[in-house]
Structures are given as C-alpha cells and as structure tokens.
C-alpha cells in the first residue's frame, strides 16, 4: 500500500476596495427611496453606505459585493435603517 501525502488548500478571494470603486457597481437601495429619488431628485443611500443620486442603468454594472453581502443577511446595513 502506498501512503498518500498532500496538503489541504482553501481558496480565498479578497476584494480590495479602492476610492471610486463604488462607481463601478450597481447598489441595493430600499425601494421607497428609489421612487423618492426619481421624483424629487434626492440622494439615496445604498446598503453599503454609498450616497448618490442615481442616474444610470444599474443593469450595466455588476452588483456591489458589500451590498450583496448585506442583502444576503451576512452583514448589517450601513444605510441608517434597521
């Protein structure tokens, strides 16, 4: 019999967030705030804490990893709401 030796490897993905990275993603925002922003032109706050006035098609960008984690229930929202 031969003895097997090997190593156990775990793949870990680390995303570095640089200034301006929020601009390259689409973000999750509470529905009522999206409507309010569209009507009043007021800024919205994404689950990750980004503040801006939406003005582009979010389907053209990947989802913000921070917003996705929060949406999936892995983290607490940073948008000031419970």
C-alpha positions as CSV (number, residue, x, y, z in Angstrom):
1,X,0.0,0.0,0.0
2,X,1.2,3.5,-0.7
3,X,0.7,6.3,1.7
4,X,-0.8,9.5,0.3
5,X,0.6,12.8,1.5
6,X,-0.8,16.1,0.4
7,X,-1.9,19.4,1.5
8,X,-5.3,20.8,2.0
9,X,-5.8,24.1,0.2
10,X,-8.5,26.6,0.7
11,X,-9.2,29.3,-1.9
12,X,-9.9,32.7,-0.5
13,X,-10.9,35.6,-2.6
14,X,-10.1,39.1,-1.3
15,X,-11.5,42.1,-2.9
16,X,-9.7,45.3,-2.4
17,X,-11.9,48.4,-2.5
18,X,-10.1,51.5,-3.8
19,X,-11.5,55.0,-3.8
20,X,-14.0,55.3,-6.6
21,X,-14.8,51.5,-6.7
22,X,-18.4,52.3,-5.7
23,X,-18.8,53.9,-9.1
24,X,-18.2,50.7,-10.9
25,X,-21.0,48.8,-9.3
26,X,-24.8,48.8,-9.1
27,X,-26.0,49.1,-5.5
28,X,-29.0,47.9,-3.5
29,X,-31.3,50.7,-2.2
30,X,-34.6,50.5,-0.4
31,X,-37.5,50.6,-3.0
32,X,-39.3,53.6,-1.5
33,X,-36.1,55.6,-1.6
34,X,-35.6,54.9,-5.3
35,X,-39.1,56.2,-6.1
36,X,-38.5,59.3,-3.9
37,X,-35.2,60.0,-5.7
38,X,-36.7,59.6,-9.1
39,X,-39.5,62.1,-8.3
40,X,-37.6,64.6,-6.0
41,X,-34.0,64.2,-7.2
42,X,-32.8,63.5,-3.7
43,X,-29.8,61.3,-3.0
44,X,-30.2,57.7,-1.9
45,X,-28.1,55.6,0.5
46,X,-27.1,52.1,-0.6
47,X,-27.0,49.3,1.8
48,X,-23.2,49.6,1.8
49,X,-23.4,53.3,2.8
50,X,-22.7,54.9,-0.6
51,X,-24.7,58.2,-1.1
52,X,-25.6,59.4,-4.6
53,X,-28.3,60.5,-6.9
54,X,-29.0,57.5,-9.3
55,X,-28.6,58.5,-13.0
56,X,-27.5,55.4,-14.8
57,X,-28.8,51.9,-15.8
58,X,-27.8,49.6,-12.9
59,X,-28.1,46.5,-15.1
60,X,-24.9,47.6,-17.0
61,X,-22.8,47.1,-13.9
62,X,-22.0,44.2,-11.5
63,X,-23.6,44.2,-8.1
64,X,-21.6,45.8,-5.3
65,X,-20.1,42.9,-3.2
66,X,-20.8,44.8,0.1
67,X,-24.4,45.4,-0.9
68,X,-24.8,41.7,-1.9
69,X,-23.4,40.5,1.5
70,X,-25.8,42.8,3.3
71,X,-28.7,41.8,1.1
72,X,-27.9,38.1,1.8
73,X,-28.0,38.8,5.5
74,X,-24.3,38.3,6.1
75,X,-23.8,41.9,7.4
76,X,-25.7,44.7,8.9
77,X,-27.0,47.5,6.6
78,X,-25.0,50.8,6.6
79,X,-27.9,52.8,5.2
80,X,-29.1,54.1,8.6
81,X,-32.2,51.9,8.6
82,X,-33.0,48.7,10.6
